């Protein structure tokens, strides 16, 4: 037990209260005796409550002078025998053992009162036979070495004191940590220091407490230093137990540290995981608190040590002002610490409003509680025991009892481990079908894994055009979603038992997602759908795209599907497509609007599809445009060959077998079937048939039945916007033709072919795109001549491109351009002869404008 005696010289000062608070938190004394409190009981009681002392006895000050206070905790038993303005005399025992007397004194400062005081003290009891101890401010300088500075020591001043010691057979206990307990707080030659505070004891008492020791602490906020009486001597320095400070709860970082510490630990499971996590959390908190508060605490400790050193060396003390400065500094540190917590409390009060009252109550009460983390530790191990008990109980107790245990057991586990986990296995059923969720997560994590995981696995997934990197088994990566932290781990179960199965034994791979219970709703409702969506999009980007073509129906069977496919690796892009920039941009915007338009299509009640009609002379880039569109949208391409399809039913079956995110292409629709002017051709056919004899008619009919396609215009129309077209969604239908004028108007009306794109002869702007990619130049002297010729000649981009391709290795740019010029001239001459007055159509400006001419030059 420790006892603190201190002449505070007024407890109304906030610095003194703070200093007292520091002493209390540093030494946790069981008894506090303060003299010269100079405060009324009501005020002192408030401080006592704050400091959590259970009992009190006060001697009120006279006016604003004097005043004594005695506080003690419940484990100390004190009965007050007598009290007055200079003494509180009591009988006490600690933990019910060793009853003894203790007098807490405040010796009178005036000479005329000193004699009365010390004489009356010697009459209190015959101390030779009792255990008696006197602690406090004696207000007596007993020996010459007990004073430095000021008026020299006068032995007569100590006469009453020594009389008392001799009469009562009392001895003085040595005090460690300095000689002088009082200083006049001046510097240099004016400094006076004295030993006024003492601990006296009877021999009986000393025998009972042989290890008792007095210790002097740093004088803060008062000219007296507090003295401590340690009944059991100096406690052995042992490794400090981990203690969870309630004030840490005011720091958000504290929660983050706990979350970090409590994060899943790979390769550890079962009951071991709790122990490991507690250990990790503890060391995280220790490190964090040391970094965060350590600096302030360390400097406070260093200053205290320095003051102590100076207190013990009066010579230094005499010649220096340092102690005073150090005390000011120490006070500042304590104040800033206090202000920090005060401000935090205010901020949190604003944040939490009324709830704050409860919160801080809980926070302050927490000191009384067992350390939370250690409590958790205990709970964890009790949990392990409970798991064992539960297993036994399941077998031997009635079900309703087991249910009860289960309910509370779950609560207990939730308290110890407030995290939820979701597992995503690779295969979801006995047919070993790969789970879509697993693949999506793998894609989603592949990007994050390469950035944060140390051990990675490289995998070439089916239908993927590039290697997919994923975290290796037992690796863990953290992810964040709207400020919520989650952890993904990759695991596998290796099959142990030999099972007889048609499928080879494979590892059961799975991903595990861990997150805090309080975020469960948001994780399930928002985070996981996002992971799925992003994962699918990444998979879509990475996958190998396909070019499908339809097989003749006579080959369709279980082994030959309706569509066969090859990898779609056409290099065309909008960048390489020779076309005016404005039109190109317009098409790209249209495609973007379609791709992003899922919700819009849904809202207006239209199937998510769009039709494009590409028309223009051969070689103007219609097929190239389709490839550029597919590459831009990252869609598959279904190239539908109508001539091999027998009838509308087959056509429908083929179309139902296509997937979404695809472009369905019917090239040269005008040549595919005689469907453009079906009505016209029917009339013509009937007329032709009428001219034939009956036998020829029959033979013709049979041949037609076996070879001709019976796909009709209405069948095609249905394929574009009939009911089937709503299957799947996100489809583009493209028809190409060299002769748009031949097409039935029903086929190309708006709503079926939503956008018509004319692919025209090469203009100068389109030529520049070709020159950039074929010749790797943006301008050249010959550009002007080429531009002029293109304005007067119809040449397709295909022909222009053909002339720009090198005929042999390392053919130079000029030669290739001159070849183009020659070809253009030849074409112009030929054209001039055949179509002298025909107006040329180009999708972009054919003339070179003045600025372009300037650029060329
Ligand atoms: N606008 C263009 N941009 C870039 N290259 C083009 C363009 N037009 C044609 N080409 C080149 O000409 C070749 C033939 O073009 P493409 O097959 O796309 O023309 P098309 O209009 O589809 O012809 P057809 O009507 O005969 O099918 C392509 O391989 C391409 O290299």
Boltz pocket constraint, residues with backbone or C-beta under 6 A from the ligand:
constraints:
  - pocket:
      binder: B
      contacts: [[A, 576], [A, 577], [A, 578], [A, 579], [A, 616], [A, 617], [A, 618], [A, 619], [A, 620], [A, 621], [A, 622], [A, 623], [A, 624], [A, 625], [A, 738], [A, 759], [A, 796], [A, 797], [A, 798], [A, 799], [A, 801]]
      max_distance: 6.0
